[in-house]
């Protein structure tokens, strides 16, 4: 019994174990379908999420693809706007109208910015960038309209030429355009014309505000325009200030120095622009008055201290013939007489000198002599000048008077055949005797080397106390005291033109003029206290 009981109990245990295993396997089998179903459900959800993300990525790529053409359009619009700006006039500062390249560029930039900053999710919606671009376009158009209202459009005005301004004497206002053109080299003639006036005004504390203005650009100018500062004016102002200081230190009048400098600058401007005239004989009045005579005036006033007498005997108008003695080794007496007639006479007449052939054959001296009014000492030229109302000067002694030794000083040589008298008789002009004291002592001739003179083709080769012993310093004249006296005129109008054909009458008038000059020289020598004082 007990054994059967144990067997039955073992069977029950085995059965129970098998039942539990069966139930476990059944549970495992039942759980497996549920787990696979859950995994399948999860995979389905994951695929849906992947499909959804793929859809969003495709939408994002479509949005970026749509934004890229907008960027290219914006770049093209900006390039066209820049080209339109360069083609426009710099002075016209009005803002571009709505719908132009600038506005299109603003739209393109706004649309591109919105497209780039929008997330992929919102990029699927096309209404947001469009609305933002329209808003930006409206704002740009509004700002452009307001700018155009507050920035008036300048009106171009006609600017007169530099020559017209110079002839009228009115100073034209300077604009920003003219200053930029001058800086570039286009208006150098106009700047050179106004430079003396502006600089002198600046020195006198009267600056030209239009030329020296600095600061922001004027209304209507483009935003990038800058005001060009003065260049030539500052240099000239500084130079004139230094010259004024030097003049004060030297004891000269700064105003006189400034006036002479302004006249010299104006003379240079006229020479560069060709604003001067020359007559048939080559006389250049502008050159004579503003260069030739100013160069000789220091010698006339400071070195020789010329004293002029009888200048009232020179006629104020009409023709006249001045006849003077000749001396001095170098013909300085004729130059000083020319300065005396112009500066001391109330009418400031020009003395048209008659010179020898050698004067006009010399390269530099001949050109200067022509420009200063000299002409060949021939009867046809002299008669033509006298008939036209000019005042002529002649030195009948010629090289015989200039090259005579110091021992024969103030002794007149022969006056030739009286050609100057016949020219005065044919034209009916008066003859004015002129006596010059002091020219004999500037280069006292101690000897004459005739052999050297013949080799050089010169009328004489002088030896003076300073030449050739001192070399170039020997060319400096001695500072003797000069006296120039114009005698009473000898009338020829009552004799008539036919009197020029009577040789006896011509010789008598020649001797009369020569004797008058000689007696006047003796009288002046008696009155002179010293050679140098």
Secondary structure, DSSP 8 states (H G I E B T S, - for coil): -HHHHHHHHHHHHHHHHHHHHHHHHHHHHHHHHHHHHHHHHHHHHHHHHHHHHHHHHHHHHHHHHHHHHHHHHHHHHHHHHHHHHHHS-TT------TTSHHHHHHHHHHHHHHHHHS-HHHHT-SHHHHHHHHHHHHHHHHHHHHHHHHS----------HHHHHHHT------HHHHHHHHHTTTHHHHHHHHHHHHHHHHTT---HHHH--SS--TTS-TT------SHHHHHHHHHHHHHHHHHHHT--HHHHHHHHHHHHHHHHHHHHT---B-TT--BHHHIIIIIHHHHHHIIIIIS--EEE-GGGS-SSS-EEEEE---SSS-HHHHHHHHHHHHHSTT---EEEEE-HHHHHSHHHHHHHHHTT-EE--HHHHHHHHHTT-EEEE-TTTHHHHT--GGGTT-----TT-HHHHHHHHHT-EEEEEEEESGGGSS-EEEE-HHHHHHHT-S--EEESSTTTTGGGGGS------EEEEEEEE--TTT-GGGGG-HHHHHHHHHHHHHHHHHHHHHHHHH---S--
